[in-house]
Amino acid sequence: MADEPTDPLAAPATGTLTDRKSHRPEGESLNSFQVLLLLSVFVIATCGLIYELIAGTLASYLLGDSVTQFSTIIGAYLFAMGIGSWLSKYLDGDLLRWFIRIEILVGIVGGFSAPLLFVLFEYVASFRVVLYGLVGLTGILVGLEIPLLMRILEHQLSFKDLVSRVFTVDYIGALLASVIFPLVLVPQLGLIRTALFFGLLNVLVAAFVLYKFPQTRPYRTAQGVLIGFTILGLLAGFALAERVMTYTESVALQDKVIYSQSTPYQRIVLTSNAREMRLYLNGNLQFSSADEYRYHEALVHPAMQANPRARRVLVLGGGDGLAVRELLKYPALRTIRLVDLDPGMTQLFRQNELLLKLNKRSLLSSKVDVVNADAYTWIRQDTARYDVVVVDFPDPSNYSIGKLYSTAFYRELDRVLAPGGVVVVQSTSPYVARRAFWCIAHTLQAVGLRTFPYHVHVPSFGEWGYVLAGRTTERTGWPEPNRLNLPTGLRYVSPLTLRDMTTFAPDMAEVTTEVNRLNNQALVQYFEDEWSAVP
């Protein structure tokens, strides 16, 4: 009788499951071949989830509304993986060769997905088609990997051991990806380099399998050349990633990018031209140095006039220090506490000389206490009381920000107000997003606060709205012109402009809206509907 084949891939593909199991006792130790392929499972599982997270993050960065984008991206990706798993049954013959080919393709498609999408965003009219096409292709290729590896290992392990070990390693890899993506990869590498790095890992798995197992000798040279060129391309992309990002941001933002940084929370970009500097967070304009004084004077001084005895102030958001700059024009203030989520933001505005000139070194003042924390969590634990609270959050473009405009959050604001205290909330454009603006006012009213809406014209943004609120026996607002005590040197706010701020034209007048609660997030829907209609 001839000896049984020693090649681990040469075991016959015929026979019943019972026949194969009788020669593969459960719980048997792994040989080197099995260990190496299970390690490959770990790597490709990590890579697969990283590509999914990159697509969701990139979609929310470019298209907004992170909950919708992540939900649809994850759904499309998992559906595509299911298609890939179904298609795997049609791969026959040399399974190791198929595995190597697929790993190379995953490395190319997944690795170059982020830079390609960033570059195409400004040039392709139907960007979502490209986005979901790449997500679908990546998902199909990733879906092919695990079934293919299980078929390679099916003659090496009992069925129970095969399933338990492959999926255990798969899920551990997914856990690793979910932890390191927000904590390490995005802040340290950014989306483009992260995609390219994991594309490189996929190709290295292909190279490892190609040169580790003797069964690959007949096609080793041809596949090795392809792997070599792919690695060079990925490494070149990795080296040029910052240039690619700067180019795409320059095209999108039209000005020279003078600073860019990806933090665990957002993408910070500063641009400059002969007239102004502009700050963008996740692609959304936050201020222009040419006219930000209008926005910040209108945000701060009406509230300070409404409570002229203010000594303690809380600023939520506003990590650029520009609202704090305006507050420091009141010498009677004793303390200003700034709570901003992103230490990368506050650090930038405490160190960069151009920005220090803009905010008058406000964040370095001995009166200012900077806290880097999530405002929603932090305020629920705060036991202090404040005379004025300045809320300078980004617009409610997604649910994670929308919660900061909800009744749950405003009840906490009411709780930390000292007697006679007031709160002012930046409230988007009453002209462009009329329902969103009045929804914020109605939500403040829903927790028992009296509201005093007003608006200003900021050239970079157009008409912009604010809501002043407080729990007083009389209507919340600022004093009559002859009782105002405005600081000297203001460039926009004056008794005359304060009077004009309170007049709303018919196209901005109050409309009926829902109240924004955590369980409905009506504000985000209003905001998305109204701003998406802007050409």
C-alpha positions as CSV (number, residue, x, y, z in Angstrom):
1,M,0.0,0.0,0.0
2,A,1.3,3.4,-0.9
3,D,2.2,5.9,1.8
4,E,-0.4,8.5,2.6
5,P,0.5,12.0,1.2
6,T,2.4,14.2,3.6
7,D,1.5,17.4,1.9
8,P,-1.1,19.1,4.1
9,L,-3.0,20.3,1.0
10,A,-2.9,17.0,-0.7
11,A,-5.5,15.3,1.5
12,P,-8.4,14.2,-0.7
13,A,-11.4,16.5,-1.0
14,T,-13.8,13.6,-1.2
15,G,-15.4,11.6,1.6
16,T,-17.9,12.4,4.3
17,L,-17.4,14.6,7.3
18,T,-17.5,11.5,9.5
19,D,-14.6,10.0,7.5
20,R,-12.5,13.0,7.9
21,K,-13.2,13.5,11.6
22,S,-12.2,9.9,12.4
23,H,-8.7,10.8,11.4
24,R,-8.7,14.2,13.1
25,P,-9.5,13.9,16.8
26,E,-11.0,16.9,18.5
27,G,-8.7,19.1,20.6
28,E,-5.5,18.0,18.7
29,S,-2.5,20.3,18.8
30,L,-1.8,22.6,15.9
31,N,1.0,22.0,13.4
32,S,3.1,24.8,12.0
33,F,1.0,24.9,8.8
34,Q,-2.2,25.4,10.8
35,V,-0.7,28.0,13.1
36,L,0.5,30.1,10.2
37,L,-2.9,30.1,8.5
38,L,-4.7,30.9,11.7
39,L,-2.3,33.8,12.2
40,S,-3.3,34.9,8.7
41,V,-6.9,34.8,9.9
42,F,-6.0,37.1,12.7
43,V,-4.4,39.6,10.4
44,I,-7.1,39.6,7.8
45,A,-9.8,39.9,10.4
46,T,-8.1,43.0,11.8
47,C,-7.6,44.4,8.3
48,G,-11.2,43.7,7.3
49,L,-12.7,45.6,10.2
50,I,-10.3,48.5,9.8
51,Y,-11.4,48.9,6.1
52,E,-15.0,49.0,7.4
53,L,-14.2,51.6,10.0
54,I,-12.3,53.7,7.6
55,A,-15.2,53.7,5.1
56,G,-17.6,54.7,7.8
57,T,-15.4,57.5,9.2
58,L,-14.5,58.8,5.8
59,A,-18.2,58.9,4.8
60,S,-19.2,60.8,7.9
61,Y,-16.2,63.1,7.4
62,L,-17.2,63.9,3.8
63,L,-20.9,63.5,3.8
64,G,-21.9,64.4,7.4
65,D,-24.5,62.7,9.7
66,S,-22.2,60.0,11.2
67,V,-25.0,57.7,12.4
68,T,-26.6,57.4,9.0
69,Q,-23.3,57.0,7.2
70,F,-21.9,54.4,9.7
71,S,-25.2,52.5,9.6
72,T,-25.4,52.3,5.8
73,I,-21.7,51.6,5.4
74,I,-21.7,48.8,7.9
75,G,-24.9,47.3,6.3
76,A,-23.5,47.5,2.8
77,Y,-20.1,46.1,3.9
78,L,-21.6,43.1,5.7
79,F,-23.9,42.4,2.8
80,A,-21.0,42.4,0.4
81,M,-19.1,40.0,2.8
82,G,-22.1,37.7,2.5
83,I,-21.8,37.8,-1.3
84,G,-18.1,37.1,-1.0
85,S,-18.7,34.1,1.2
86,W,-21.3,32.7,-1.2
87,L,-19.0,33.2,-4.2
88,S,-16.2,31.3,-2.4
89,K,-17.8,28.0,-3.3
90,Y,-16.9,28.7,-6.9
91,L,-13.2,28.8,-6.2
92,D,-11.7,25.4,-6.9
93,G,-8.3,24.0,-7.7
94,D,-5.2,25.4,-5.9
95,L,-6.8,27.1,-2.9
96,L,-3.5,28.6,-1.7
97,R,-3.1,30.3,-5.1
98,W,-6.6,31.7,-4.8
99,F,-5.9,32.9,-1.3
100,I,-2.7,34.7,-2.4
101,R,-4.5,36.4,-5.3
102,I,-7.3,37.5,-3.0
103,E,-4.9,38.9,-0.4
104,I,-3.1,41.0,-3.0
105,L,-6.5,42.3,-4.3
106,V,-7.7,43.1,-0.8
107,G,-4.4,45.0,-0.2
108,I,-4.8,47.0,-3.4
109,V,-8.5,47.8,-3.1
110,G,-8.6,48.3,0.7
111,G,-5.2,50.0,0.9
112,F,-5.9,52.6,-1.8
113,S,-9.6,53.2,-0.9
114,A,-9.1,56.1,1.4
115,P,-6.7,58.2,-0.8
116,L,-8.8,57.4,-3.8
117,L,-12.0,58.6,-2.1
118,F,-10.5,61.7,-0.8
119,V,-9.2,62.7,-4.2
120,L,-12.4,61.8,-6.1
121,F,-14.7,63.6,-3.7
122,E,-14.3,67.0,-5.3
123,Y,-14.3,65.7,-8.9
124,V,-17.1,63.0,-9.0
125,A,-20.7,64.1,-9.2
126,S,-22.0,60.7,-8.0
127,F,-19.6,60.3,-5.1
128,R,-21.9,57.9,-3.2
129,V,-21.8,55.5,-6.1
130,V,-18.0,55.4,-6.0
131,L,-18.0,55.1,-2.2
132,Y,-20.5,52.2,-2.0
133,G,-18.9,50.6,-5.0
134,L,-15.5,50.5,-3.2
135,V,-17.2,49.4,0.0
136,G,-18.9,46.6,-1.8
137,L,-15.8,45.4,-3.7
138,T,-13.7,45.4,-0.5
139,G,-16.5,43.6,1.4
140,I,-16.7,40.9,-1.3
141,L,-13.0,40.3,-1.3
142,V,-12.9,40.2,2.6
143,G,-15.9,37.8,2.5
144,L,-13.9,35.4,0.4
145,E,-11.0,35.1,2.8
146,I,-12.4,33.2,5.8
147,P,-14.4,30.5,3.8
148,L,-11.4,30.0,1.6
149,L,-9.1,29.5,4.6
150,M,-11.6,27.1,6.2
151,R,-11.5,25.0,3.1
152,I,-7.7,25.0,3.1
153,L,-7.8,23.8,6.8
154,E,-10.8,21.4,6.5
155,H,-8.6,18.3,6.2
156,Q,-6.3,19.4,9.0
157,L,-8.7,19.8,11.9
158,S,-12.0,18.3,13.1
159,F,-15.0,20.4,12.1
160,K,-15.6,21.6,15.7
161,D,-12.0,22.6,16.2
162,L,-11.9,24.2,12.8
163,V,-14.9,26.4,13.4
164,S,-14.0,27.3,17.0
165,R,-10.4,28.2,16.2
166,V,-11.0,30.2,13.0
167,F,-13.8,32.2,14.5
168,T,-12.1,32.8,17.8
169,V,-9.1,34.2,16.0
170,D,-11.4,36.2,13.7
171,Y,-13.3,37.9,16.6
172,I,-10.1,38.6,18.5
173,G,-8.7,40.4,15.4
174,A,-12.0,42.4,15.2
175,L,-11.7,43.4,18.8
176,L,-8.1,44.6,18.3
177,A,-9.1,46.6,15.3
178,S,-12.0,48.3,17.1
179,V,-9.7,49.4,20.0
180,I,-6.7,50.6,18.1
181,F,-8.6,52.4,15.3
182,P,-9.8,55.4,17.4
183,L,-7.1,55.3,20.0
184,V,-4.0,54.9,17.9
185,L,-4.5,54.7,14.2
186,V,-6.6,57.8,13.4
187,P,-4.7,60.2,15.7
188,Q,-1.2,58.8,14.8
189,L,-1.5,57.8,11.2
190,G,-4.7,59.4,9.8
191,L,-7.2,57.7,7.6
192,I,-5.0,57.6,4.4
193,R,-2.0,56.1,6.1
194,T,-4.1,53.7,8.1
195,A,-5.7,52.3,4.9
196,L,-2.3,52.0,3.2
197,F,-0.7,50.3,6.2
198,F,-3.4,47.6,6.5
199,G,-3.3,47.1,2.7
200,L,0.4,46.5,3.2
201,L,-0.4,43.9,5.9
202,N,-2.7,42.0,3.6
203,V,0.0,41.9,0.8
204,L,2.6,40.8,3.4
205,V,0.3,37.9,4.4
206,A,0.2,36.9,0.7
207,A,4.0,37.1,0.4
208,F,4.4,35.1,3.6
209,V,2.1,32.3,2.4
210,L,3.7,32.4,-1.1
211,Y,7.3,31.8,0.2
212,K,6.5,29.7,3.2
213,F,4.7,26.8,1.6
214,P,6.4,24.6,-1.1
215,Q,3.1,24.1,-3.0
216,T,3.5,27.6,-4.4
217,R,6.8,27.1,-6.2
218,P,5.2,26.8,-9.7
219,Y,3.9,30.3,-9.6
220,R,6.1,31.9,-7.0
221,T,8.1,34.1,-9.4
222,A,5.1,35.7,-11.1
223,Q,3.1,36.2,-7.9
224,G,6.3,37.5,-6.2
225,V,6.8,40.2,-8.9
226,L,3.1,41.3,-8.5
227,I,3.5,41.4,-4.7
228,G,6.7,43.4,-5.0
229,F,5.1,46.1,-7.2
230,T,2.1,46.3,-4.9
231,I,4.3,46.8,-1.9
232,L,6.2,49.5,-3.6
233,G,3.0,51.3,-4.6
234,L,1.6,51.1,-1.0
235,L,4.9,52.3,0.5
236,A,4.9,55.2,-2.0
237,G,1.3,56.1,-1.1
238,F,2.3,55.9,2.6
239,A,5.2,58.3,2.1
240,L,3.1,60.7,0.1
241,A,-0.1,60.5,2.3
242,E,0.2,63.9,3.8
243,R,0.7,65.5,0.4
244,V,-2.4,63.7,-0.9
245,M,-4.4,64.9,2.1
246,T,-3.1,68.5,1.7
247,Y,-3.9,68.5,-2.0
248,T,-7.4,67.2,-1.5
249,E,-8.0,69.8,1.3
250,S,-6.6,72.6,-0.8
251,V,-8.9,71.7,-3.7
252,A,-11.9,71.4,-1.4
253,L,-11.1,74.5,0.7
254,Q,-9.5,76.6,-2.1
255,D,-6.8,78.2,0.1
256,K,-3.3,77.2,1.2
257,V,-3.3,74.7,4.0
258,I,-1.0,76.0,6.7
259,Y,-1.8,73.4,9.4
260,S,-3.6,70.1,9.5
261,Q,-3.9,67.4,12.2
262,S,-6.1,64.4,12.8
263,T,-7.0,64.0,16.5
264,P,-9.0,61.2,18.0
265,Y,-12.0,63.4,17.7
266,Q,-11.8,65.4,14.5
267,R,-9.7,66.7,11.6
268,I,-8.3,70.2,12.3
269,V,-7.3,72.3,9.2
270,L,-6.1,75.9,9.1
271,T,-6.0,77.6,5.7
272,S,-4.6,81.0,4.8
273,N,-4.8,83.6,2.0
274,A,-3.8,87.2,1.6
275,R,-6.9,88.3,3.5
276,E,-7.7,85.8,6.2
277,M,-7.1,82.5,8.1
278,R,-9.9,80.0,8.3
279,L,-10.4,77.1,10.7
280,Y,-12.2,73.9,9.5
281,L,-13.2,71.0,11.7
282,N,-14.0,67.9,9.7
283,G,-14.3,70.0,6.6
284,N,-16.8,72.5,8.1
285,L,-15.9,76.1,8.5
286,Q,-15.7,77.3,12.1
287,F,-14.4,80.8,11.6
288,S,-12.7,83.3,9.4
289,S,-10.2,85.7,11.0
290,A,-11.6,88.4,8.8
291,D,-15.0,88.5,10.5
292,E,-14.9,86.1,13.5
293,Y,-15.1,89.1,15.8
294,R,-18.7,89.7,14.7
295,Y,-19.7,86.1,15.7
296,H,-17.8,86.1,19.0
297,E,-18.8,89.6,20.1
298,A,-22.4,88.7,19.4
299,L,-22.1,85.4,21.3
300,V,-20.5,86.9,24.5
301,H,-21.5,90.5,25.1
302,P,-25.3,90.3,25.0
303,A,-25.1,87.6,27.8
304,M,-22.6,89.6,29.8
305,Q,-24.9,92.6,29.5
306,A,-27.8,90.5,30.6
307,N,-26.0,89.6,33.8
308,P,-23.7,92.6,34.6
309,R,-22.8,91.1,38.0
310,A,-21.3,88.0,36.5
311,R,-18.1,86.7,38.2
312,R,-18.0,83.0,37.2
313,V,-18.4,82.0,33.6
314,L,-18.5,78.5,31.9
315,V,-17.6,78.1,28.3
316,L,-18.6,74.9,26.6
317,G,-16.8,74.3,23.3
318,G,-14.9,77.2,22.0
319,G,-11.5,75.6,22.2
320,D,-10.1,78.3,19.9
321,G,-10.2,80.7,22.9
322,L,-12.0,83.5,20.9
323,A,-15.1,83.6,23.1
324,V,-12.7,83.6,26.1
325,R,-10.9,86.5,24.5
326,E,-14.1,88.5,24.6
327,L,-14.9,87.5,28.2
328,L,-11.5,88.7,29.4
329,K,-12.6,92.2,28.4
330,Y,-14.6,92.3,31.7
331,P,-12.1,92.8,34.5
332,A,-14.6,91.9,37.2
333,L,-14.7,88.3,36.1
334,R,-12.9,86.1,38.5
335,T,-12.9,82.7,36.8
336,I,-13.6,81.3,33.3
337,R,-13.8,77.6,32.9
338,L,-13.5,76.3,29.3
339,V,-14.6,72.7,28.7
340,D,-13.6,71.4,25.2
341,L,-13.5,67.8,24.1
342,D,-10.3,67.9,22.1
343,P,-6.9,68.6,23.7
344,G,-5.4,68.9,20.2
345,M,-7.6,71.9,19.7
346,T,-6.9,73.7,22.9
347,Q,-3.2,72.9,22.7
348,L,-3.0,74.4,19.2
349,F,-4.6,77.6,20.3
350,R,-2.3,77.9,23.3
351,Q,0.9,77.4,21.3
352,N,0.7,78.6,17.7
353,E,1.9,82.2,17.4
354,L,-0.5,83.2,14.7
355,L,-3.4,81.8,16.7
356,L,-2.1,83.3,19.9
357,K,-2.2,86.7,18.2
358,L,-5.8,86.1,17.1
359,N,-7.1,85.0,20.5
360,K,-4.9,87.5,22.4
361,R,-3.3,84.6,24.4
362,S,-6.6,84.1,26.1
363,L,-6.2,80.5,27.0
364,L,-2.9,81.3,28.8
365,S,-4.7,83.7,31.2
366,S,-4.5,82.9,34.9
367,K,-8.3,83.4,35.1
368,V,-8.9,80.6,32.6
369,D,-9.2,76.9,33.6
370,V,-9.1,74.6,30.5
371,V,-10.7,71.2,30.9
372,N,-10.6,68.6,28.1
373,A,-13.6,66.5,28.5
374,D,-16.9,65.5,26.9
375,A,-19.3,68.3,27.9
376,Y,-22.3,66.0,28.2
377,T,-20.6,63.8,30.7
378,W,-18.7,66.5,32.5
379,I,-21.6,68.8,33.2
380,R,-23.6,66.1,34.9
381,Q,-20.8,65.8,37.5
382,D,-20.1,69.5,37.9
383,T,-21.3,70.9,41.3
384,A,-20.2,74.6,40.7
385,R,-22.7,77.4,39.8
386,Y,-22.1,79.9,37.0
387,D,-23.4,83.4,36.4
388,V,-23.0,83.0,32.6
389,V,-22.7,79.9,30.5
390,V,-21.5,80.3,26.9
391,V,-22.4,77.4,24.6
392,D,-20.2,77.4,21.5
393,F,-20.7,73.9,20.1
394,P,-20.5,73.0,16.4
395,D,-23.7,72.9,14.5
396,P,-26.0,69.8,15.2
397,S,-25.1,68.0,12.1
398,N,-25.1,64.5,13.7
399,Y,-26.6,62.7,16.7
400,S,-23.4,62.9,18.8
401,I,-23.5,66.7,18.6
402,G,-27.4,66.8,18.6
403,K,-27.5,65.4,22.2
404,L,-25.7,68.7,23.3
405,Y,-28.8,70.6,22.1
406,S,-31.3,68.3,23.8
407,T,-33.7,68.8,26.8
408,A,-31.5,66.4,28.8
409,F,-28.5,68.6,28.3
410,Y,-30.3,71.9,28.8
411,R,-31.7,70.6,32.2
412,E,-28.1,70.3,33.3
413,L,-27.3,73.8,32.1
414,D,-30.3,75.1,34.1
415,R,-29.0,73.2,37.2
416,V,-25.5,74.9,37.1
417,L,-26.9,78.4,36.6
418,A,-26.5,80.6,39.7
419,P,-29.5,82.7,40.7
420,G,-30.0,85.3,38.0
421,G,-27.7,83.4,35.7
422,V,-28.0,83.3,31.9
423,V,-27.0,80.9,29.1
424,V,-26.3,81.8,25.5
425,V,-26.3,79.1,22.8
426,Q,-25.0,79.5,19.2
427,S,-28.0,78.3,17.2
428,T,-27.1,78.0,13.5
429,S,-28.7,80.2,10.8
430,P,-32.3,81.3,11.3
431,Y,-32.4,82.1,7.6
432,V,-31.0,78.9,6.1
433,A,-32.1,76.6,8.9
434,R,-35.1,78.3,10.2
435,R,-36.7,75.2,11.8
436,A,-33.4,74.2,13.4
437,F,-33.0,77.6,14.9
438,W,-36.4,77.7,16.5
439,C,-36.2,74.1,17.6
440,I,-33.2,75.1,19.8
441,A,-35.3,78.0,21.3
442,H,-38.3,75.7,21.9
443,T,-36.0,73.1,23.5
444,L,-34.7,75.6,26.0
445,Q,-38.2,76.7,26.7
446,A,-39.2,73.1,27.3
447,V,-36.9,72.9,30.4
448,G,-38.5,76.0,31.9
449,L,-36.0,78.7,30.6
450,R,-37.2,82.0,29.2
451,T,-35.6,82.6,25.8
452,F,-34.5,85.7,24.0
453,P,-33.5,84.9,20.4
454,Y,-31.4,87.2,18.3
455,H,-29.2,87.2,15.2
456,V,-26.3,88.9,13.4
457,H,-24.9,89.0,10.0
458,V,-21.4,87.3,9.7
459,P,-20.2,87.6,6.1
460,S,-18.5,84.2,6.1
461,F,-21.7,82.5,7.3
462,G,-24.5,84.9,6.4
463,E,-27.3,85.4,9.0
464,W,-26.4,83.7,12.2
465,G,-28.5,83.0,15.3
466,Y,-28.2,82.8,19.0
467,V,-30.6,82.1,21.9
468,L,-30.1,83.8,25.2
469,A,-32.0,82.1,28.1
470,G,-32.4,82.2,31.8
471,R,-34.8,81.5,34.7
472,T,-35.9,84.9,35.7
473,T,-39.3,86.5,36.6
474,E,-39.0,88.9,33.8
475,R,-38.2,88.4,30.1
476,T,-34.5,87.4,29.6
477,G,-32.6,90.0,27.6
478,W,-30.1,92.8,27.9
479,P,-30.7,96.2,29.4
480,E,-31.9,99.4,27.7
481,P,-29.2,101.3,25.7
482,N,-28.6,103.8,28.5
483,R,-27.9,101.0,31.0
484,L,-25.4,99.1,28.9
485,N,-21.8,98.8,30.1
486,L,-20.0,97.5,27.0
487,P,-16.2,97.2,27.0
488,T,-14.3,99.7,24.9
489,G,-12.7,98.7,21.6
490,L,-15.5,96.5,20.3
491,R,-15.6,96.3,16.5
492,Y,-19.2,95.2,16.0
493,V,-21.5,95.2,19.1
494,S,-22.9,98.5,20.1
495,P,-26.2,99.8,21.5
496,L,-27.4,100.3,17.9
497,T,-26.5,96.7,16.7
498,L,-27.9,95.2,19.9
499,R,-31.2,96.8,19.1
500,D,-31.1,95.5,15.5
501,M,-30.2,91.9,16.6
502,T,-33.7,91.3,18.0
503,T,-35.7,92.0,14.9
504,F,-36.5,89.0,12.8
505,A,-37.8,89.5,9.2
506,P,-40.8,87.4,8.1
507,D,-38.6,84.8,6.4
508,M,-36.8,84.2,9.7
509,A,-39.8,84.5,12.0
510,E,-40.8,81.9,14.5
511,V,-42.2,78.6,13.3
512,T,-43.7,75.6,15.1
513,T,-41.2,72.8,15.7
514,E,-40.7,69.7,17.8
515,V,-38.6,69.8,20.9
516,N,-35.3,68.1,20.6
517,R,-35.1,65.2,22.9
518,L,-32.6,62.3,23.1
519,N,-35.1,59.8,21.9
520,N,-36.1,61.8,18.8
521,Q,-33.2,64.0,17.8
522,A,-35.6,66.2,15.8
523,L,-33.0,69.0,15.6
524,V,-30.5,66.9,13.6
525,Q,-33.2,66.1,11.0
526,Y,-34.2,69.7,10.7
527,F,-30.6,70.8,10.3
528,E,-29.8,68.1,7.7
529,D,-32.9,68.8,5.7
530,E,-32.5,72.6,5.6
531,W,-28.7,72.8,5.0
532,S,-28.7,70.0,2.4
533,A,-31.1,72.2,0.3
534,V,-28.4,74.9,0.1
535,P,-26.8,74.8,-3.4
